[in-house]
Amino acid sequence: MIESHRTVRTPIRIGSEMIAIEPDTEVDLDLRMESVSEGVLVTGTASGETAGQCSRCLEPVEDTVTVFLTELFAYPDSETDKTTSDEEVHRVDGDQIDLEQSLIDAVGLELPMSPLCREDCPGLCPDCGVALAVAEPGHSHEKIDPRWAGLADKLGQMGDQTTDNG
């Protein structure tokens, strides 16, 4: 068994469009590697700082993501290597294992699909785009349902006639 505690820098962006660990960000790895009959079992955690934007108000969002890893890396010519496809299990390559895809998959599953700056974020005004969190209380816009717009125009014209005649 080998334990490894190290900090690495991400070569690529890991996450989704809205939130991710950005390239060249430090990721802390705390791993345990054990030799098992079919390969090397890697368990442990990885954590890094994320950056993105709120899915409601588009304000910047920063957080830390921690993922738990459990991956088997099959030895060449092991029964696991012979009976599984390349997509199902990772392989030991010489005396190396590549955790990159495992980390990408784990972070992708852990990050929220729609990150929020706070749970009760009200978002943006659909009419003018102002952030509702900073808008005055009762912020609204006078809107007429387009199905009633013609009637509203008629009533408006009738109201103008009665004030002119009266």
PEGI-V382286 format. One record per residue. N is the residue number from 1. RES is the residue in one letter. PHI is phi in radians with two decimals (none if undefined). Layout:
<<N | RES | PHI> <N | RES | PHI>>
This chain:
<<1 | M | none> <2 | I | -2.20> <3 | E | -1.87> <4 | S | -2.33> <5 | H | -2.17> <6 | R | -2.62> <7 | T | -2.04> <8 | V | -2.15> <9 | R | -1.85> <10 | T | -1.29> <11 | P | -1.40> <12 | I | -2.37> <13 | R | -1.32> <14 | I | -2.12> <15 | G | 2.60> <16 | S | -2.05> <17 | E | -1.11> <18 | M | -1.46> <19 | I | -2.72> <20 | A | -2.87> <21 | I | -1.49> <22 | E | -1.29> <23 | P | -1.02> <24 | D | 1.12> <25 | T | -1.73> <26 | E | -1.26> <27 | V | -2.17> <28 | D | -1.54> <29 | L | -1.94> <30 | D | -2.23> <31 | L | -2.13> <32 | R | -2.24> <33 | M | -2.01> <34 | E | -2.16> <35 | S | -1.40> <36 | V | -2.11> <37 | S | -1.00> <38 | E | -1.75> <39 | G | 2.92> <40 | V | -2.02> <41 | L | -1.67> <42 | V | -1.89> <43 | T | -2.28> <44 | G | 2.61> <45 | T | -2.24> <46 | A | -2.38> <47 | S | -2.46> <48 | G | -2.76> <49 | E | -1.40> <50 | T | -1.92> <51 | A | -2.46> <52 | G | -3.07> <53 | Q | -2.47> <54 | C | -1.12> <55 | S | -1.31> <56 | R | -1.76> <57 | C | -1.99> <58 | L | 1.18> <59 | E | -1.30> <60 | P | -1.07> <61 | V | -2.26> <62 | E | -2.22> <63 | D | -2.80> <64 | T | -2.12> <65 | V | -1.98> <66 | T | -2.17> <67 | V | -2.10> <68 | F | -1.82> <69 | L | -1.92> <70 | T | -2.51> <71 | E | -2.36> <72 | L | -1.77> <73 | F | -1.91> <74 | A | -1.31> <75 | Y | -1.22> <76 | P | -1.05> <77 | D | 1.15> <78 | S | -1.36> <79 | E | -1.06> <80 | T | -1.09> <81 | D | -1.07> <82 | K | -1.30> <83 | T | -1.82> <84 | T | -2.19> <85 | S | -1.42> <86 | D | -1.08> <87 | E | -1.36> <88 | E | -1.47> <89 | V | -2.53> <90 | H | -1.44> <91 | R | -2.11> <92 | V | -1.39> <93 | D | -2.00> <94 | G | 1.19> <95 | D | -2.00> <96 | Q | -2.05> <97 | I | -2.25> <98 | D | -1.93> <99 | L | -1.52> <100 | E | -0.96> <101 | Q | -1.15> <102 | S | -1.08> <103 | L | -1.18> <104 | I | -1.05> <105 | D | -1.11> <106 | A | -1.15> <107 | V | -1.15> <108 | G | -1.03> <109 | L | -1.34> <110 | E | -1.45> <111 | L | -1.26> <112 | P | -1.22> <113 | M | -1.24> <114 | S | -2.24> <115 | P | -1.17> <116 | L | -2.17> <117 | C | -1.24> <118 | R | -2.76> <119 | E | -1.01> <120 | D | -1.75> <121 | C | -1.03> <122 | P | -1.40> <123 | G | 1.51> <124 | L | -1.92> <125 | C | -1.16> <126 | P | -1.21> <127 | D | -1.65> <128 | C | -1.99> <129 | G | 1.48> <130 | V | -1.26> <131 | A | -1.18> <132 | L | -1.16> <133 | A | -1.18> <134 | V | -1.94> <135 | A | -1.28> <136 | E | -1.13> <137 | P | -1.01> <138 | G | 1.33> <139 | H | -0.94> <140 | S | -2.77> <141 | H | -2.29> <142 | E | -1.26> <143 | K | -2.27> <144 | I | -2.01> <145 | D | -1.00> <146 | P | -1.01> <147 | R | -1.22> <148 | W | -1.84> <149 | A | -1.03> <150 | G | -1.07> <151 | L | -1.12> <152 | A | -1.11> <153 | D | -1.10> <154 | K | -1.07> <155 | L | -1.11> <156 | G | -1.13> <157 | Q | -1.18> <158 | M | -1.16> <159 | G | -1.14> <160 | D | -1.18> <161 | Q | -1.19> <162 | T | -1.24> <163 | T | -1.33> <164 | D | -1.26> <165 | N | -1.50> <166 | G | -1.65>>
